């Protein structure tokens, strides 16, 4: 089974490194999905699927990415037939000091 990758492609100083990493993953024929800011058309050339999140200040963009990642996790679990309400290995109790 080939590895799969979900990439958070930020429009900051890590962009060039991230695009290089995406190219290396694709060279190994692995499917790649990227989360990118609206208007970022360059990333489409290198990945199989792009999910666009609203373009925002770098301090706020993790909030948008988090929502998108939660939806990906939800739909992946649903597709696999996993319990969404009662996930495995969830702590049964909370310890309070």
N, C-alpha and C positions, 0 to 999 in steps of 0.2 A: 504494500500500500504506500502510495506516495504521500509525502508530507503536504500539508496545506498551510497557507499563511494568510493572516489578516494583518494588514499594515496600516498604521496610523501615520499618514503622510502629512507632516506639518510644513507650513510655509515659513521656515525659519532657517537658522544656520545649519541645521541637520539635513536639509532638503537634498543636497547633492549626494551625501553619504547614503541617505535612504533610497534614492533612485538607483544608486550603484548596487545596493543590497537587493532591491527588487529585481534588477537585471540578473544577478547571480542566482536568485531563487528560480526565476523563469528559465535560466540556462539548464537547470536540473529538472525541467519539465513539471514543476509543481504548480498547482493552481494558486493564484494570488488574488485576494480581494483587498481593496484599499478604501480607507475612509479619507476623504480629501475635502478641502474647503471648496465651496461653490466658486466656479470660475477657473479652477485649476484643471485645464484641459490636457496638460502635458502628461500627467500620470496615466491617463487613459491608454496611451501608447504601449505601456509596459505591463498592465495588469489585465486580468480576465473580467473583473467586475469592479465598478467604482460606486461607492455610496457617498453622496455629497451631503455634507453638513453645512450649516450656515457659516459664512466667513465671519470671523470675530477676532477680537484682540487675543493674543496668545495666552493671556491670563484667564480668559473666559472660555476659550475653545475646548478645554478638557470637559466642561459640562456638556457640550453638544456631543462630543465623542463618546462620553459615558452613556448617554441616552441611546445612541446608535449601537454601541456594543451590548447594552442590555437587551435590545431588541434582537440582535443577532443571536445572542445566547438563548433567548426565549424560543425563537423559531428553530434553532438547531436542536434544542432539547425536545421540542414538540415533534420535529421531523424524525428524530431517533426513537420516539416513543417513551422518553423519560418522563418521570413525574415532575411537573413544574411546581406544584404546590408543596410537595414533600421531597426535596432533593436528598440524595444519598449523602451520608457522612455529615449531615448537619448536626451541630452540637445540640444535645437534648436539653441542656439547661444552661443558665447564665449564672456565673459566679459573681457575687457582689461583695466587695470588702466592706 
